[in-house]
Amino acid sequence: MSSQQKITTYRLESAQSDSAQILRRWCDYFSSPPLNLAFPEVVAAQMVHETDFLSSKIYRENHNMFGMKFSPKKKKQLGDAYPALGEKNGHAYYESPIQSIKDYRAYQNRILFYAAKQNRYPHTNEEYMALLRDLPQFGCGKGVCYAEDPLY
């Protein structure tokens, strides 16, 4: 089953099933090759929060699973390597949800890179969430800010 087929299947199951079971499947998906996202439980929770179990307008129209914003600067620097196609509805839009996941993975890699420069190496979900809360200390200007909502 292709990655796109898995996302469609999980989306349909999300509308019909127990949310804990669905979150577990998303965690497994996010942590498996070729995605290999770190802290898949946090990533799945972020996806649910941002898209209301993939039912939001941003997901439906933009294929944006994480509420990612479009960065013209990154598009100029990376060209076609930047998975976002542009901005729509105030957020990045993608050809497919897989491109959204690739963008999040690149974003997560930047977070962990800047954290390592400060000798911070999160090992637990709680440490990763603390790192997300602390992002402003190492510079939103570096493209690593996460939430606009300070209570996120």
Backbone as a printed PyTorch tensor [residue, N CA C, xyz], in Angstrom:
tensor([[[  0.8550,  -1.1740,   0.0000],
         [  0.0000,   0.0000,   0.0000],
         [  0.9000,   1.2360,   0.0000]],

        [[  0.5880,   2.1720,  -0.8780],
         [  1.3860,   3.3940,  -0.9810],
         [  1.1560,   4.2830,   0.2420]],

        [[  2.0470,   5.2290,   0.4250],
         [  1.9110,   6.1680,   1.5460],
         [  0.6170,   6.9550,   1.4350]],

        [[  0.2590,   7.3830,   0.2080],
         [ -0.9770,   8.1310,   0.0200],
         [ -2.1910,   7.2730,   0.3600]],

        [[ -2.1600,   5.9940,  -0.0180],
         [ -3.2610,   5.0890,   0.3080],
         [ -3.3700,   4.8860,   1.8180]],

        [[ -2.2230,   4.7970,   2.5040],
         [ -2.2440,   4.6570,   3.9630],
         [ -2.8830,   5.8740,   4.6170]],

        [[ -2.5340,   7.0680,   4.1550],
         [ -3.1050,   8.2870,   4.7230],
         [ -4.6090,   8.3050,   4.5100]],

        [[ -5.0600,   7.9530,   3.3090],
         [ -6.4960,   7.9290,   3.0320],
         [ -7.1970,   6.9090,   3.9160]],

        [[ -6.6080,   5.7280,   4.0640],
         [ -7.1910,   4.6910,   4.9140],
         [ -7.2650,   5.1600,   6.3590]],

        [[ -6.1800,   5.7230,   6.8770],
         [ -6.1610,   6.1810,   8.2700],
         [ -7.1610,   7.3040,   8.4810]],

        [[ -7.3230,   8.1720,   7.4550],
         [ -8.2880,   9.2700,   7.5710],
         [ -9.7030,   8.7120,   7.7020]],

        [[-10.0490,   7.7330,   6.8860],
         [-11.3690,   7.1220,   6.9710],
         [-11.5660,   6.4130,   8.3020]],

        [[-10.5460,   5.7130,   8.7680],
         [-10.6380,   5.0240,  10.0540],
         [-10.7880,   6.0210,  11.1920]],

        [[-10.1410,   7.1660,  11.0690],
         [-10.2250,   8.1870,  12.1150],
         [-11.6600,   8.6340,  12.3270]],

        [[-12.4110,   8.6770,  11.2660],
         [-13.7980,   9.1130,  11.3650],
         [-14.6950,   8.0300,  11.9650]],

        [[-14.1960,   6.7860,  12.0200],
         [-15.0370,   5.6780,  12.4270],
         [-14.5760,   4.9640,  13.6920]],

        [[-13.3780,   5.2160,  14.1760],
         [-12.7880,   4.3600,  15.2000],
         [-12.4320,   5.1000,  16.4750]],

        [[-11.9990,   4.3150,  17.4300],
         [-11.5040,   4.8200,  18.6970],
         [-10.2440,   5.6520,  18.4620]],

        [[-10.2190,   6.8590,  18.9820],
         [ -9.1060,   7.7700,  18.7000],
         [ -7.7650,   7.2610,  19.2150]],

        [[ -7.7430,   6.5560,  20.3320],
         [ -6.4700,   6.0400,  20.8560],
         [ -5.8570,   5.0270,  19.8920]],

        [[ -6.6920,   4.1800,  19.3310],
         [ -6.2130,   3.1870,  18.3700],
         [ -5.6780,   3.8800,  17.1160]],

        [[ -6.3880,   4.8790,  16.6500],
         [ -5.9550,   5.6010,  15.4560],
         [ -4.6450,   6.3370,  15.7160]],

        [[ -4.5290,   6.9640,  16.8720],
         [ -3.2680,   7.6490,  17.2050],
         [ -2.1060,   6.6730,  17.2030]],

        [[ -2.3310,   5.4730,  17.7310],
         [ -1.2680,   4.4600,  17.7530],
         [ -0.8420,   4.1140,  16.3270]],

        [[ -1.8060,   3.9780,  15.4180],
         [ -1.4640,   3.6540,  14.0280],
         [ -0.6880,   4.8010,  13.3770]],

        [[ -1.1000,   6.0360,  13.6680],
         [ -0.3540,   7.1780,  13.1300],
         [  1.0580,   7.2000,  13.6840]],

        [[  1.2090,   6.9250,  14.9580],
         [  2.5520,   6.8880,  15.5670],
         [  3.4160,   5.8570,  14.8660]],

        [[  2.8480,   4.6810,  14.6270],
         [  3.5920,   3.6350,  13.9230],
         [  3.9760,   4.0920,  12.5170]],

        [[  3.0420,   4.7400,  11.8450],
         [  3.3030,   5.2190,  10.4870],
         [  4.4050,   6.2750,  10.4850]],

        [[  4.3160,   7.2560,  11.3740],
         [  5.3020,   8.3270,  11.4110],
         [  6.7000,   7.8290,  11.7870]],

        [[  6.7670,   6.7710,  12.5740],
         [  8.0770,   6.2910,  13.0220],
         [  8.6890,   5.2570,  12.0900]],

        [[  7.9390,   4.8040,  11.0910],
         [  8.4430,   3.7430,  10.2160],
         [  9.1530,   4.3240,   8.9990]],

        [[ 10.0420,   3.5140,   8.3840],
         [ 10.6800,   3.9580,   7.1500],
         [  9.6370,   4.1620,   6.0590]],

        [[  9.7950,   5.0870,   5.1760],
         [ 10.9430,   5.9760,   5.0370],
         [ 10.8140,   7.2700,   5.8490]],

        [[  9.7310,   7.4310,   6.6090],
         [  9.5240,   8.6870,   7.3400],
         [ 10.4950,   8.8390,   8.4990]],

        [[ 10.5050,   7.8670,   9.3900],
         [ 11.4260,   7.8600,  10.5370],
         [ 11.4140,   9.1590,  11.3340]],

        [[ 10.2220,   9.6990,  11.5930],
         [ 10.1380,  10.9110,  12.3980],
         [ 10.4480,  10.6040,  13.8580]],

        [[ 11.1600,  11.4990,  14.4930],
         [ 11.4260,  11.3710,  15.9330],
         [ 10.1660,  11.7720,  16.6970]],

        [[  9.9830,  11.2020,  17.8470],
         [  8.8670,  11.5420,  18.7500],
         [  7.5090,  11.4450,  18.0430]],

        [[  7.1970,  10.2840,  17.4630],
         [  5.9770,  10.1490,  16.6700],
         [  4.6940,  10.4020,  17.4630]],

        [[  4.7180,  10.1680,  18.7800],
         [  3.5140,  10.4410,  19.5800],
         [  3.2020,  11.9370,  19.5970]],

        [[  4.2400,  12.7440,  19.7190],
         [  4.0540,  14.2040,  19.7130],
         [  3.6300,  14.6560,  18.3150]],

        [[  4.2540,  14.0940,  17.3000],
         [  3.9200,  14.4510,  15.9200],
         [  2.4560,  14.1170,  15.6270]],

        [[  2.0110,  12.9340,  16.0550],
         [  0.6080,  12.5400,  15.8350],
         [ -0.3340,  13.4810,  16.5870]],

        [[  0.0270,  13.8480,  17.8000],
         [ -0.8110,  14.7770,  18.5680],
         [ -0.8670,  16.1390,  17.8840]],

        [[  0.2560,  16.5830,  17.3350],
         [  0.2750,  17.8470,  16.6080],
         [ -0.6370,  17.7720,  15.3770]],

        [[ -0.5760,  16.6500,  14.6640],
         [ -1.4150,  16.4790,  13.4880],
         [ -2.8950,  16.5440,  13.8710]],

        [[ -3.2700,  15.8330,  14.9340],
         [ -4.6690,  15.8300,  15.3780],
         [ -5.0990,  17.2340,  15.7750]],

        [[ -4.2430,  17.9340,  16.5080],
         [ -4.5630,  19.2970,  16.9500],
         [ -4.7290,  20.2360,  15.7530]],

        [[ -3.8110,  20.1510,  14.8180],
         [ -3.8140,  21.0760,  13.6840],
         [ -4.9340,  20.7940,  12.6810]],

        [[ -5.3540,  19.5300,  12.5570],
         [ -6.2930,  19.1690,  11.4840],
         [ -7.6080,  18.5880,  11.9840]],

        [[ -7.7710,  18.4660,  13.2910],
         [ -8.9740,  17.8380,  13.8400],
         [ -9.2050,  16.4920,  13.1590]],

        [[ -8.2180,  15.6170,  13.3190],
         [ -8.2420,  14.2830,  12.6970],
         [ -8.4410,  14.3740,  11.1790]],

        [[ -7.6700,  15.2470,  10.5540],
         [ -7.6470,  15.4080,   9.0990],
         [ -8.9800,  15.8600,   8.5140]],

        [[ -9.7300,  16.6270,   9.2830],
         [-11.0110,  17.1180,   8.7770],
         [-11.0120,  18.6280,   8.5310]],

        [[ -9.9190,  19.3150,   8.8410],
         [ -9.8840,  20.7740,   8.7160],
         [ -9.7680,  21.2200,   7.2580]],

        [[-10.1190,  22.4610,   7.0330],
         [ -9.9970,  23.0720,   5.7040],
         [ -8.5350,  23.0890,   5.2570]],

        [[ -7.6300,  23.3920,   6.1800],
         [ -6.2030,  23.4480,   5.8400],
         [ -5.7220,  22.0840,   5.3430]],

        [[ -6.2020,  21.0120,   5.9580],
         [ -5.8150,  19.6890,   5.4670],
         [ -6.5050,  19.3840,   4.1270]],

        [[ -7.8120,  19.5750,   4.0730],
         [ -8.5730,  19.1990,   2.8720],
         [ -8.1170,  19.9810,   1.6360]],

        [[ -7.9040,  21.2770,   1.7820],
         [ -7.5660,  22.1020,   0.6180],
         [ -6.0650,  22.2280,   0.3800]],

        [[ -5.2780,  22.1610,   1.4410],
         [ -3.8320,  22.3860,   1.3070],
         [ -3.0010,  21.1120,   1.4300]],

        [[ -3.6160,  20.0070,   1.8400],
         [ -2.8890,  18.7650,   2.1410],
         [ -1.8450,  19.0090,   3.2260]],

        [[ -2.1310,  19.9290,   4.1070],
         [ -1.2000,  20.3580,   5.1600],
         [ -1.5980,  19.6730,   6.4670]],

        [[ -0.7800,  18.7330,   6.9080],
         [ -1.1090,  17.9260,   8.0860],
         [ -0.6740,  18.5500,   9.4020]],

        [[  0.1270,  19.6260,   9.3480],
         [  0.7130,  20.1550,  10.5810],
         [  0.5500,  21.6590,  10.7540]],

        [[ -0.2270,  22.3000,   9.9150],
         [ -0.3950,  23.7450,  10.0310],
         [  0.8620,  24.5150,   9.6740]],

        [[  1.7050,  23.9190,   8.8430],
         [  2.9650,  24.5630,   8.4660],
         [  2.6780,  25.8310,   7.6620]],

        [[  3.5140,  26.8160,   7.8760],
         [  3.4380,  28.0770,   7.1360],
         [  4.3850,  28.0050,   5.9370]],

        [[  4.0440,  28.7360,   4.8950],
         [  4.8930,  28.8000,   3.7130],
         [  6.0240,  29.7810,   3.9520]],

        [[  7.2180,  29.4400,   3.4890],
         [  8.3790,  30.3080,   3.6300],
         [  8.9440,  30.6400,   2.2460]],

        [[  8.6630,  31.8520,   1.7420],
         [  9.2420,  32.2380,   0.4440],
         [ 10.7740,  32.1760,   0.4630]],

        [[ 11.3680,  32.4810,   1.6160],
         [ 12.8270,  32.4440,   1.7340],
         [ 13.3510,  31.0220,   1.5100]],

        [[ 12.6990,  30.0400,   2.1560],
         [ 13.1290,  28.6550,   1.9570],
         [ 12.8980,  28.2090,   0.5220]],

        [[ 11.7860,  28.6300,  -0.0690],
         [ 11.4970,  28.2640,  -1.4550],
         [ 12.5840,  28.8040,  -2.3740]],

        [[ 13.0160,  30.0400,  -2.1190],
         [ 14.0730,  30.6460,  -2.9430],
         [ 15.3940,  29.8990,  -2.7470]],

        [[ 15.7050,  29.5510,  -1.4910],
         [ 16.9650,  28.8550,  -1.1910],
         [ 16.9800,  27.4270,  -1.7240]],

        [[ 15.8670,  26.7080,  -1.5390],
         [ 15.8470,  25.2770,  -1.8300],
         [ 15.2220,  24.9150,  -3.1740]],

        [[ 14.4890,  25.8350,  -3.7630],
         [ 13.8480,  25.5510,  -5.0470],
         [ 12.9000,  24.3660,  -4.9550]],

        [[ 13.0400,  23.4420,  -5.8970],
         [ 12.1500,  22.2840,  -5.9440],
         [ 12.3490,  21.3320,  -4.7650]],

        [[ 13.4420,  21.4670,  -4.0410],
         [ 13.6620,  20.6130,  -2.8720],
         [ 12.7340,  20.9950,  -1.7140]],

        [[ 12.1860,  22.1980,  -1.7590],
         [ 11.2210,  22.6390,  -0.7390],
         [  9.8600,  22.0970,  -1.1390]],

        [[  9.2490,  21.2550,  -0.3100],
         [  8.0290,  20.5660,  -0.7360],
         [  6.7780,  21.4340,  -0.8420]],

        [[  6.7300,  22.5730,  -0.1850],
         [  5.5360,  23.4300,  -0.2600],
         [  5.4930,  24.1220,  -1.6170]],

        [[  4.2940,  24.1940,  -2.1880],
         [  4.1170,  24.8140,  -3.5010],
         [  3.8500,  26.3060,  -3.4150]],

        [[  3.3360,  26.7510,  -2.2900],
         [  2.9880,  28.1500,  -2.1140],
         [  2.1290,  28.3100,  -0.8770]],

        [[  1.4020,  29.4220,  -0.8190],
         [  0.5510,  29.7080,   0.3420],
         [ -0.9010,  29.7960,  -0.0940]],

        [[ -1.7660,  29.1690,   0.6820],
         [ -3.2060,  29.2300,   0.4620],
         [ -3.8620,  29.1300,   1.8320]],

        [[ -4.8790,  29.9310,   2.0750],
         [ -5.5650,  29.9430,   3.3740],
         [ -4.6070,  30.2750,   4.5260]],

        [[ -3.5760,  31.0480,   4.2460],
         [ -2.6320,  31.4580,   5.2770],
         [ -1.6340,  30.3920,   5.6950]],

        [[ -1.5940,  29.2670,   4.9760],
         [ -0.6870,  28.1660,   5.2990],
         [ -0.0470,  27.6310,   4.0210]],

        [[  1.0060,  26.8580,   4.2010],
         [  1.6340,  26.2030,   3.0590],
         [  0.6510,  25.2170,   2.4390]],

        [[  0.7390,  25.0720,   1.1330],
         [ -0.0390,  24.0130,   0.4930],
         [  0.9080,  23.0980,  -0.2680]],

        [[  0.4870,  21.8440,  -0.3770],
         [  1.3330,  20.7890,  -0.9140],
         [  0.5990,  20.0080,  -1.9860]],

        [[  1.3650,  19.3570,  -2.8210],
         [  0.7940,  18.4810,  -3.8350],
         [  0.0610,  17.3070,  -3.1890]],

        [[  0.6040,  16.8140,  -2.0810],
         [  0.0100,  15.6750,  -1.3890],
         [  0.3620,  15.7520,   0.0950]],

        [[ -0.3400,  15.0050,   0.9330],
         [  0.0140,  14.9770,   2.3540],
         [  1.4360,  14.4770,   2.6060]],

        [[  1.9360,  13.6250,   1.7330],
         [  3.3020,  13.1240,   1.8950],
         [  4.2980,  14.2780,   1.8540]],

        [[  4.0650,  15.2520,   0.9790],
         [  4.9460,  16.4170,   0.9040],
         [  4.8920,  17.2160,   2.2060]],

        [[  3.7200,  17.2680,   2.8200],
         [  3.5750,  17.9380,   4.1130],
         [  4.4160,  17.2390,   5.1790]],

        [[  4.4030,  15.9210,   5.1670],
         [  5.2070,  15.1570,   6.1300],
         [  6.6890,  15.3960,   5.8760]],

        [[  7.0950,  15.4390,   4.6270],
         [  8.5030,  15.7100,   4.3060],
         [  8.9190,  17.0840,   4.8150]],

        [[  8.0320,  18.0630,   4.6740],
         [  8.3260,  19.4070,   5.1750],
         [  8.4590,  19.3800,   6.6960]],

        [[  7.5600,  18.6660,   7.3740],
         [  7.6510,  18.5720,   8.8360],
         [  8.9490,  17.8790,   9.2400]],

        [[  9.3420,  16.8300,   8.5130],
         [ 10.5900,  16.1260,   8.8550],
         [ 11.7840,  17.0710,   8.7360]],

        [[ 11.8160,  17.8820,   7.6830],
         [ 12.9080,  18.8530,   7.5310],
         [ 12.8820,  19.8670,   8.6730]],

        [[ 11.6700,  20.2970,   9.0310],
         [ 11.5020,  21.2330,  10.1480],
         [ 12.0000,  20.5910,  11.4500]],

        [[ 11.6130,  19.3410,  11.6880],
         [ 12.0410,  18.6540,  12.9050],
         [ 13.5650,  18.5050,  12.9370]],

        [[ 14.1610,  18.2130,  11.8000],
         [ 15.6210,  18.1120,  11.7340],
         [ 16.2900,  19.4290,  12.1080]],

        [[ 15.6960,  20.5660,  11.6620],
         [ 16.2510,  21.8760,  12.0420],
         [ 16.1290,  22.0980,  13.5500]],

        [[ 14.9890,  21.7320,  14.1150],
         [ 14.8050,  21.8740,  15.5630],
         [ 15.8960,  21.1090,  16.3020]],

        [[ 16.0820,  19.8610,  15.9310],
         [ 17.0460,  19.0160,  16.6390],
         [ 18.4800,  19.4870,  16.4010]],

        [[ 18.7550,  20.0360,  15.2280],
         [ 20.0780,  20.5970,  14.9410],
         [ 20.3750,  21.7770,  15.8630]],

        [[ 19.4410,  22.7280,  15.9350],
         [ 19.6670,  23.8990,  16.7890],
         [ 19.6810,  23.5180,  18.2680]],

        [[ 18.9170,  22.5250,  18.6400],
         [ 18.9530,  22.0510,  20.0300],
         [ 20.3230,  21.4620,  20.3460]],

        [[ 20.8700,  20.6840,  19.4310],
         [ 22.1810,  20.0700,  19.6570],
         [ 23.2650,  21.1340,  19.7880]],

        [[ 23.1080,  22.2360,  19.0650],
         [ 24.0830,  23.3300,  19.1990],
         [ 24.0690,  23.9170,  20.6110]],

        [[ 22.9730,  23.6910,  21.3350],
         [ 22.8660,  24.1470,  22.7280],
         [ 23.0460,  22.9900,  23.7100]],

        [[ 23.5830,  21.8860,  23.2050],
         [ 23.7790,  20.6860,  24.0230],
         [ 22.4760,  20.1700,  24.6280]],

        [[ 21.4070,  20.2780,  23.8770],
         [ 20.1100,  19.7280,  24.2850],
         [ 19.7960,  18.5640,  23.3710]],

        [[ 19.5950,  17.4140,  23.9770],
         [ 19.3300,  16.2010,  23.2260],
         [ 18.0970,  15.5240,  23.8100]],

        [[ 16.9080,  15.8600,  23.3100],
         [ 15.6960,  15.2720,  23.8960],
         [ 15.6380,  13.7650,  23.6540]],

        [[ 15.2410,  13.0390,  24.7090],
         [ 15.1210,  11.5820,  24.6310],
         [ 13.6950,  11.1210,  24.8830]],

        [[ 12.8640,  11.9900,  25.4410],
         [ 11.4940,  11.6110,  25.7580],
         [ 10.5340,  12.5920,  25.0810]],

        [[  9.2710,  12.1980,  25.0110],
         [  8.2560,  13.0960,  24.4510],
         [  8.1990,  14.4010,  25.2370]],

        [[  8.3130,  14.2960,  26.5460],
         [  8.2460,  15.4850,  27.3930],
         [  9.4070,  16.4370,  27.0990]],

        [[ 10.6040,  15.8850,  26.9160],
         [ 11.7600,  16.7210,  26.6000],
         [ 11.6130,  17.3710,  25.2240]],

        [[ 11.0560,  16.6360,  24.2750],
         [ 10.8290,  17.1980,  22.9420],
         [  9.7900,  18.3160,  23.0080]],

        [[  8.7190,  18.1010,  23.7630],
         [  7.6950,  19.1450,  23.9020],
         [  8.2750,  20.3730,  24.6020]],

        [[  9.1400,  20.1760,  25.5830],
         [  9.7970,  21.3090,  26.2380],
         [ 10.6690,  22.0550,  25.2260]],

        [[ 11.3160,  21.3140,  24.3650],
         [ 12.1340,  21.9270,  23.3210],
         [ 11.2640,  22.7770,  22.3910]],

        [[ 10.1060,  22.2570,  22.0090],
         [  9.1930,  23.0350,  21.1590],
         [  8.7500,  24.3130,  21.8500]],

        [[  8.4810,  24.2280,  23.1530],
         [  8.0720,  25.4230,  23.8990],
         [  9.2020,  26.4400,  23.9800]],

        [[ 10.4430,  25.9700,  23.9830],
         [ 11.6020,  26.8430,  24.1360],
         [ 12.1600,  27.3670,  22.8130]],

        [[ 11.5350,  27.0700,  21.7070],
         [ 12.0900,  27.4490,  20.4100],
         [ 12.4840,  28.9120,  20.2940]],

        [[ 11.6940,  29.8520,  20.8050],
         [ 12.0890,  31.2480,  20.6330],
         [ 13.4800,  31.5720,  21.1760]],

        [[ 13.9650,  30.8170,  22.1510],
         [ 15.2760,  31.1380,  22.7190],
         [ 16.3970,  30.9210,  21.7170]],

        [[ 16.2110,  30.0390,  20.7330],
         [ 17.2720,  29.9350,  19.7370],
         [ 16.8630,  30.4220,  18.3730]],

        [[ 15.8690,  31.2900,  18.3470],
         [ 15.6900,  32.1150,  17.1690],
         [ 14.6300,  31.7060,  16.1810]],

        [[ 13.4940,  32.3390,  16.2620],
         [ 12.4490,  32.1020,  15.2740],
         [ 12.9260,  32.5120,  13.8900]],

        [[ 13.8630,  33.4330,  13.8350],
         [ 14.3810,  33.8750,  12.5530],
         [ 15.1120,  32.7800,  11.7930]],

        [[ 15.4600,  31.7020,  12.4630],
         [ 16.1450,  30.5940,  11.8110],
         [ 15.1610,  29.5790,  11.2410]],

        [[ 13.8730,  29.8950,  11.2630],
         [ 12.8800,  29.0110,  10.6740],
         [ 12.4780,  27.8560,  11.5640]],

        [[ 12.5960,  28.0250,  12.8750],
         [ 12.2880,  26.9150,  13.7660],
         [ 11.1460,  27.2010,  14.7270]],

        [[ 10.4420,  28.3060,  14.5670],
         [  9.2920,  28.5650,  15.4410],
         [  8.2190,  27.5300,  15.1700]],

        [[  7.4600,  27.1720,  16.1940],
         [  6.3890,  26.2280,  15.9250],
         [  5.0270,  26.8910,  15.9990]],

        [[  4.5620,  27.1870,  17.1740],
         [  3.1750,  27.6270,  17.3240],
         [  3.0840,  29.1370,  17.5240]],

        [[  2.0600,  29.7060,  16.9170],
         [  1.7790,  31.1140,  17.1720],
         [  1.0990,  31.2840,  18.5250]],

        [[  0.3650,  30.2900,  18.9440],
         [ -0.3620,  30.3070,  20.2140],
         [  0.6210,  29.9750,  21.3410]],

        [[  0.8620,  30.8930,  22.2910],
         [  1.8270,  30.6280,  23.3590],
         [  1.3940,  29.5020,  24.2970]],

        [[  0.1220,  29.1340,  24.2780],
         [ -0.3650,  28.0610,  25.1370],
         [ -0.3700,  26.7120,  24.4350]],

        [[  0.1400,  26.6580,  23.2330],
         [  0.1270,  25.4140,  22.4510],
         [  0.9510,  24.3500,  23.0980]]])
